[in-house]
Amino acid sequence: MATVFRSPSSRINVVVGPMVIVVGVLAAIAAMVLSLVMETPGFLALLIPAVLALGGGAFVLWGALRSRLRLEKDGFVWAGFVGAQRSVRWQELARLEPPAPGDHRLVATALLRDGSRVPVRALWEPATRPSVLSGAQDHSEVQNALLSAHRRWLAGHR
């Protein structure tokens, strides 16, 4: 069974995105009802912000659902709000290093058996979040889960 970790911002945006979509739907309904009841096509101009709310809410929801670190039986997969999804399989992984200070999204650095280093930037946080500005990011729960999953895989494959 896969375990999924999301940043607090992503968990909040899973709620905010649908709320913005609902506002867009209500604005579209209001524009249609007002234009029909008042017999004035000028109220149809409210469809523009309604469409923007629908698109914006869908984008926020898509990004929030996409931004995560997922631990699986054979490795881990992560993606940010935008950008390519990345993955590392346990058999490719030599070890995990703690994150360098200063990168608020960096959970760990994966050292692969071929000698390459892969930064695991999985927990999306906006640059204006107070904990990001103070530099007090704590990803220890996710780091411990990542290390434990790798240890379990190693124990089963030795």
C-alpha positions in Angstrom: 0.0 0.0 0.0 1.3 3.4 -0.9 1.8 6.2 1.7 1.3 9.7 0.4 2.8 12.9 2.1 1.7 16.4 1.2 2.8 19.7 2.4 0.3 21.7 4.6 -0.2 24.2 1.7 -1.1 21.4 -0.7 -3.6 19.9 1.8 -5.2 23.3 2.2 -5.3 23.8 -1.6 -7.2 20.5 -2.0 -10.1 22.3 -0.2 -9.5 25.8 -1.6 -9.5 24.7 -5.3 -13.0 23.1 -5.2 -14.3 26.2 -3.2 -13.1 28.5 -6.0 -14.7 26.2 -8.5 -18.1 26.4 -6.6 -17.8 30.2 -6.6 -17.3 30.1 -10.4 -20.3 27.9 -10.9 -22.4 30.2 -8.6 -21.2 33.3 -10.5 -22.2 31.7 -13.9 -25.6 30.7 -12.5 -26.1 34.3 -11.2 -25.1 35.8 -14.5 -27.6 33.6 -16.4 -30.4 34.2 -13.9 -29.9 37.9 -13.7 -29.7 38.3 -17.5 -32.9 36.3 -17.9 -34.9 38.0 -15.1 -33.7 41.5 -15.8 -33.9 40.9 -19.6 -30.5 42.7 -19.9 -27.6 40.9 -21.6 -25.1 43.0 -19.7 -25.1 40.6 -16.8 -23.6 38.0 -19.1 -20.3 39.9 -18.6 -20.2 38.1 -15.2 -19.4 34.9 -17.1 -15.8 36.2 -17.6 -14.9 36.1 -13.9 -16.9 32.8 -13.6 -14.8 31.2 -16.2 -11.6 32.6 -14.6 -12.7 31.2 -11.2 -13.5 27.8 -12.7 -10.1 27.7 -14.4 -8.2 29.0 -11.4 -9.8 26.6 -9.0 -9.2 23.7 -11.3 -5.5 24.7 -11.6 -5.1 25.0 -7.8 -6.8 21.6 -7.2 -4.7 19.9 -10.0 -1.5 21.3 -8.5 -2.4 20.4 -4.9 -3.3 16.8 -5.9 -0.1 16.5 -7.9 2.3 17.9 -5.3 3.3 14.9 -3.1 5.8 12.3 -2.1 4.4 8.8 -2.5 6.2 5.8 -0.9 5.5 2.6 -2.7 6.6 -1.0 -2.3 9.3 -0.7 -5.0 10.4 2.9 -4.6 9.2 6.4 -4.2 7.6 8.9 -6.5 7.4 12.7 -6.1 6.1 15.7 -8.0 5.9 19.4 -7.3 3.1 21.8 -8.1 4.4 22.0 -11.6 7.2 20.2 -13.4 8.0 16.6 -14.2 7.1 13.7 -11.9 10.3 11.9 -10.7 10.8 8.5 -9.2 13.6 6.4 -7.6 13.4 2.6 -7.3 14.8 1.1 -4.1 17.3 -1.1 -6.1 18.7 2.1 -7.7 19.2 3.8 -4.3 22.6 3.6 -2.5 21.6 5.9 0.4 19.7 9.0 1.5 21.3 12.1 2.8 19.7 14.8 4.9 18.7 18.0 3.0 21.0 21.0 2.7 19.9 24.0 4.7 18.0 26.7 2.8 15.9 24.7 0.4 12.4 24.6 2.0 11.1 21.9 -0.4 14.1 19.5 -0.2 13.2 16.4 1.8 16.4 14.5 1.2 19.1 13.9 -1.4 19.1 10.4 -3.0 22.5 9.0 -3.8 22.1 6.4 -6.5 24.2 3.4 -7.2 25.5 4.9 -10.4 27.0 7.8 -8.4 24.4 10.5 -9.3 22.7 12.7 -6.8 19.0 13.3 -7.0 17.4 16.1 -4.9 14.0 15.0 -3.6 12.1 18.3 -3.7 8.7 17.0 -2.9 6.9 19.2 -0.5 5.7 22.4 -2.2 5.5 25.5 -0.1 4.9 29.0 -1.2 7.9 31.4 -0.7 5.7 33.7 1.5 4.8 31.1 4.1 6.2 32.2 7.5 8.0 28.9 8.2 9.8 29.3 4.8 10.8 32.8 5.6 12.1 31.9 9.0 13.9 28.8 7.6 12.3 26.6 10.2 11.1 23.8 7.9 10.7 20.4 9.6 10.4 17.5 7.2 11.5 15.0 9.8 8.2 12.9 9.6 8.6 12.5 5.8 12.4 11.8 6.1 11.8 9.2 8.8 9.1 7.5 6.7 11.4 7.5 3.6 14.3 6.0 5.6 12.1 3.4 7.2 10.6 2.4 3.8 14.2 2.0 2.4 15.3 0.0 5.5 12.3 -2.3 5.1 13.1 -2.9 1.5 16.8 -3.6 2.3 15.8 -6.0 5.0 13.6 -8.0 2.5 16.3 -8.0 -0.2 19.5 -9.1 1.6 
